[in-house]
Structure formats: C-alpha cells, structure tokens
C-alpha cells in the first residue's frame, strides 16, 4: 500500500457498473464479492491484482486503483 497524507492507495479487483462496483473479497476462506470497499482485497502492486484477476477469470471486469482515508 502507498500512503500519502493519511490516504491509503491500493488496487482492487472489480465487477459490475463502475458507479456501483462489487469488489473481490474473501469470506469463509473463499473468494466472494462485496459492495463494501472497506472489505475489498487490496493489492499494493497492479501486477499482483492483475495476476489474481486472471485466476478469477470471466467474473472480473476491471482492476482499479482506490484510495481510503
């Protein structure tokens, strides 16, 4: 993660409309989707998010950078 002025930045894996996306998360030891970006898996490097997205497959629509805080 990169932190700039108290804001944490990372890469998330998303599906759905960009205006109301679902984020990849882990629930009960399995991949799942949530609309709560606070529960999203966060990757510090885009290439790591891209690698996981390629394993997830067709459900993924994009990898996007986000900021929290």
N, C-alpha and C positions, 0 to 999 in steps of 0.2 A: 504494500500500500504506500501511496505517496500522501504526505500530509503537508498542506500549505495553509498557513494562517488558520489552523484549527479545523480545516476541512479535509476529510479523508477521501482520496480518489482511488477507484479501482474499476476493474472490468467485470461486467455481468453478462450472463447468457440470458437472452430474452426470447419470448414468442408472443404472438398477439399484436394488436394495434400498438403503435409507438406511443399513442396518447394514454393508453391504459394497459401497459405490458404485464405479462406474467414473467417472473424471474425464477431461474433454476435454484433450487434449494435441496437440502437433504432432510428427510423426515422418516424416522424409524429405520435409519440405515439405508434408505433407498432414495434415489433422485425423485424429486417432486417439483411442482410449480406453485408459486405463491404470488399474490399481488402486493405483498408487503416487502418493499425493497430493503427494509431492515433485516429481513431473514434471508436475503439473497446470498448465494455463494459469491464471494468477492475474490477476484484474482488481481494480483499486483502487476502482472505482465499480460499483455494482449495475447501473446503467443500461447500462454497456458490456457486462457479462456477459449481460444480457437481450437486447441487440441482436445479439450473436453467436449466442446460443441460438436466436433467431428465424430466423437464416440456416441453422443446422444442421437445424432442423425437428423431425420426429417422434422422432428418437433421444433428444432431451433430455427428461428427466423433471423437473428442477428446477435452480434456481440457488441455491447455499447459501454462507453465509459460513463461512470456516475460519480457524483460527489455526495458525501454525507457530512453533516455537521454544520 
